[in-house]
Amino acid sequence: MQGFPFRLAAVDLDGTLLGPDKQIGPENASAVQRLRDNGVTVIIASGRRHQNSIRFQRQLGLTGPIIACQGGLIRDGESGNVVEAHFLPQSVTRQIISDAERNDIQTIYYHLDHLYVAERHNRWIDLYESRVGERAEILPDLEQLDGRRALKLVWYGDPAALAKVRAEISANYSDKVDVLSTERENLEFMPRGISKATALAKVAAEYKVRQEEVLAFGDGENDVAMLTWAGLGVAMAHGNQAAIKVAKRVSPPGPPESAFARAVDKLFEG
C-alpha cells in the first residue's frame, strides 16, 4: 500500500496482541509484519514488566524500545539500557503496602529489576502468575524494600473486595498516584500522570514521528490514555468499554485471538 499515513505503532500485549492462551497467533504475527512492510515501526506497550515483554519482542523480530509497566519504564530490548523510568514516591509505596495488609489484599511489587510478593501460597498470586507467565520472588516482608524503586504496585484479590474499596482508595491517593484496574481481580497504582501515552509521546519524539502518524492498539483501561493520545487509537471489540469509548476505531467482530489482525486489515482497506 502506497502512502500509508502512519510511521509508528504501539501495541498492547494482553487482550490485544496475545490471545486468551497468552500467545501470539499466526494472524497477529502476520499483521505486525504487514505494518512493518509498510514502513511502520512497531513497539510493544504493555503493563507487564520489561523482562516479561522481551520474549514477545524477539518472537516478532522487533528491535528498539519496549514500553513496560504501563509506561513507567521505557527500556531498550536489546541493550537493556533504560531510556526513562518513573518510580512511585517511597513514602506512598509504603502506605499502599500497609493499606493492602489492613484490607487483607495481596501486593505485587514491580521493582525495576525484580518482581516481589510477600507470600507464595495464595490463590490470587497463583492466578496472577498464570496470567503473566512468570514467577514472583518471595520476600518475608515487602516493607524491607522501604518503598524503593517501585515502578508500580498491583493489588490482587477478591473482585468484590477490590470494588468495595476502590473509590475510597482512589480518593485517598488522588493527588499522589493514579489508580486503575486491568482485571477484575486487581487494582494498579502508578506514578501520578505516568501512562502508556506519556511513554509513547517520548518514543515518538525520539523517532521524530508526529502525533498524527502514531497508531495505538489496545483493549484495557490502562490503554485509554494511549488510545486517546495517538493519531489513531484502535480498540479491540472484546475490550474494556472505556477503551472502546475513546478509540477512533474498533476491530471488526470475531475471535479475540485475531482481533488485532482484523483491525490491521481494516486499516489497509481504508
C-alpha positions in Angstrom: 0.0 0.0 0.0 1.4 3.3 -1.0 1.2 6.4 1.2 0.3 4.6 4.4 0.0 7.6 6.8 1.4 6.0 9.9 5.0 5.6 10.9 4.9 4.3 14.5 2.6 1.7 16.1 2.3 0.9 19.8 0.7 -2.5 20.5 -0.6 -3.7 23.8 0.1 -7.4 24.8 -2.6 -9.0 26.9 -6.0 -8.9 25.2 -4.6 -7.3 22.0 -1.5 -9.0 20.6 -1.9 -12.0 22.8 -4.9 -14.3 22.6 -6.7 -15.9 25.5 -3.9 -18.5 25.6 -1.3 -15.7 26.2 0.4 -16.5 22.9 0.8 -14.5 19.6 -1.3 -16.3 17.0 -0.1 -16.5 13.4 -2.7 -14.0 12.2 -1.5 -11.3 14.6 2.2 -12.1 13.9 1.5 -11.6 10.2 -0.4 -8.3 10.9 2.7 -7.0 12.7 4.8 -7.9 9.7 2.4 -6.2 7.4 2.7 -2.9 9.3 6.5 -3.2 9.2 6.5 -4.0 5.5 4.6 -0.7 5.0 7.2 1.4 6.8 5.8 1.3 10.3 8.0 0.9 13.4 6.2 -1.4 15.8 6.8 -1.4 19.5 5.3 -3.2 22.4 3.4 -1.1 25.0 2.4 -3.3 28.0 1.5 -3.3 31.6 3.9 -6.2 32.0 7.5 -5.9 33.2 10.2 -5.2 30.6 11.7 -8.6 31.3 8.4 -10.3 30.6 7.9 -8.5 27.3 11.3 -9.2 25.7 10.3 -12.7 24.6 7.4 -11.3 22.5 9.6 -8.6 21.0 12.1 -11.2 20.0 9.5 -13.6 18.7 8.3 -10.9 16.3 11.8 -9.9 15.3 11.3 -6.3 16.6 14.0 -4.1 17.9 14.3 -0.9 19.9 12.4 0.3 23.0 9.7 -1.5 24.9 7.1 0.4 26.9 6.6 -1.5 30.1 4.8 -1.2 33.4 2.0 0.9 32.0 4.5 3.5 30.7 6.5 3.7 33.9 9.5 2.3 32.1 11.0 2.7 28.6 13.9 0.3 28.1 15.7 -0.9 25.0 15.0 -4.5 24.3 18.5 -5.4 23.0 20.9 -3.4 25.2 18.7 -3.2 28.3 19.5 0.5 28.6 16.9 2.4 30.4 15.5 5.3 28.4 13.2 6.6 31.1 11.9 5.3 34.4 9.4 6.7 36.8 9.1 5.4 40.4 6.3 5.7 42.9 7.1 8.0 45.8 8.8 6.0 48.5 6.5 7.1 51.3 3.4 6.5 49.2 4.6 3.0 48.3 5.0 2.1 52.0 1.5 3.4 52.7 -0.1 1.4 49.8 1.5 -1.8 51.1 0.2 -1.0 54.6 -3.3 -0.4 53.3 -3.2 -3.7 51.4 -2.3 -5.6 54.6 -5.0 -3.9 56.5 -7.6 -4.9 53.9 -6.1 -8.5 53.6 -5.2 -7.9 49.9 -2.0 -9.3 48.3 0.5 -6.7 46.9 2.7 -7.4 43.9 5.8 -5.1 43.9 7.2 -4.1 40.5 10.8 -3.3 41.2 13.0 -2.0 38.4 14.7 -5.4 38.1 12.6 -7.7 40.2 9.0 -8.8 40.9 8.3 -9.4 44.5 5.4 -10.8 46.7 5.3 -11.4 50.4 3.9 -14.9 50.1 3.6 -17.7 47.6 0.8 -19.9 48.8 -2.1 -17.7 47.8 -4.7 -18.3 45.1 -4.6 -14.7 43.9 -0.8 -14.8 43.3 -1.2 -18.2 41.6 -3.8 -16.6 39.3 -1.6 -13.6 38.6 1.4 -15.8 37.8 -0.7 -18.0 35.5 -1.7 -14.9 33.5 1.7 -13.3 33.1 3.7 -16.5 32.8 6.4 -15.7 35.3 7.1 -16.4 39.0 7.5 -13.6 41.6 10.3 -13.6 44.1 9.2 -14.1 47.7 10.2 -11.8 50.5 9.2 -12.3 54.1 8.0 -8.7 54.3 7.7 -6.2 51.5 8.4 -3.4 54.0 12.0 -4.4 53.9 12.2 -2.8 50.5 11.3 0.5 52.2 9.3 1.6 49.1 12.4 1.9 46.9 12.4 1.7 43.1 8.8 0.6 42.7 7.6 1.3 39.1 4.1 0.3 40.1 2.2 -1.7 42.7 -0.6 -4.2 42.0 -3.2 -5.3 44.5 -4.6 -8.8 43.7 -7.6 -10.2 45.5 -11.3 -10.8 45.6 -13.1 -8.7 42.9 -15.9 -7.8 45.3 -13.5 -6.6 48.0 -11.5 -4.5 45.5 -14.6 -3.0 44.1 -15.7 -2.1 47.6 -12.5 -0.2 48.4 -11.6 1.3 45.0 -13.5 4.6 45.4 -12.1 5.2 48.8 -8.6 4.2 47.9 -8.7 6.3 44.7 -9.8 9.4 46.7 -7.2 8.9 49.3 -4.4 8.8 46.8 -5.9 11.1 44.2 -3.1 13.7 44.5 -0.3 11.1 44.8 -0.8 8.2 42.3 -3.1 7.1 39.6 -5.3 4.1 40.4 -6.7 1.8 37.6 -7.8 -1.7 37.0 -6.8 -4.1 34.2 -8.5 -7.2 35.6 -11.5 -7.7 37.9 -9.1 -9.1 40.5 -6.7 -6.2 40.6 -6.0 -2.5 41.3 -2.9 -0.9 40.0 -1.0 2.1 41.4 1.1 4.2 39.0 3.1 7.4 39.5 0.8 10.3 39.0 0.4 11.4 35.4 2.5 8.5 34.0 0.9 6.2 31.4 1.4 4.4 28.2 0.5 7.7 26.5 3.4 9.7 28.1 5.8 7.0 27.2 4.5 6.7 23.7 4.9 10.5 23.3 8.5 10.2 24.4 9.3 7.4 21.9 7.6 9.3 19.1 9.7 12.3 19.8 12.8 10.2 19.8 11.9 8.8 16.4 10.8 12.2 15.2 7.3 10.9 14.4 4.4 13.3 14.6 1.5 12.5 16.8 -0.9 12.1 13.8 1.5 9.5 12.4 1.2 7.3 15.5 -1.1 4.2 15.8 -2.0 2.6 19.1 -3.8 -0.7 19.6 -5.3 -1.8 23.0 -8.1 -3.3 24.9 -7.9 -2.3 28.5 -8.4 0.6 31.0 -4.6 1.1 31.0 -4.8 1.7 27.2 -7.3 4.5 27.4 -4.7 7.4 27.6 -2.6 5.9 24.8 -5.6 5.3 22.5 -6.7 8.9 23.2 -3.3 10.4 22.5 -2.4 8.5 19.3 -3.2 9.9 15.9 -5.4 6.8 15.5 -6.3 4.7 18.5 -7.8 1.3 17.8 -9.6 -0.7 20.4 -10.4 -4.4 20.4 -14.1 -5.2 20.1 -13.9 -7.6 23.1 -12.1 -5.0 25.2 -13.0 -2.7 28.1 -15.8 -0.2 27.4 -13.6 2.7 28.5 -11.1 1.8 25.8 -13.8 1.3 23.2 -15.3 4.6 24.0 -12.2 6.7 23.4 -10.9 4.8 20.4 -11.4 6.2 16.9 -11.8 2.7 15.5 -12.8 -0.7 16.9 -11.7 -4.1 15.5 -14.3 -5.9 13.4 -16.1 -8.7 15.3 -14.7 -12.2 15.5 -12.4 -14.4 17.7 -10.4 -12.4 20.3 -7.1 -14.1 19.4 -7.2 -12.5 15.9 -8.9 -9.2 16.7 -5.6 -7.2 16.2 -5.1 -8.8 12.8 -8.6 -7.9 11.7 -8.1 -4.3 12.9 -4.9 -4.0 10.9 -6.6 -5.5 7.8 -9.3 -2.9 8.2 -6.8 -0.1 8.2 -5.4 -1.1 4.9 -8.9 -1.4 3.4 -9.3 2.3 4.0 
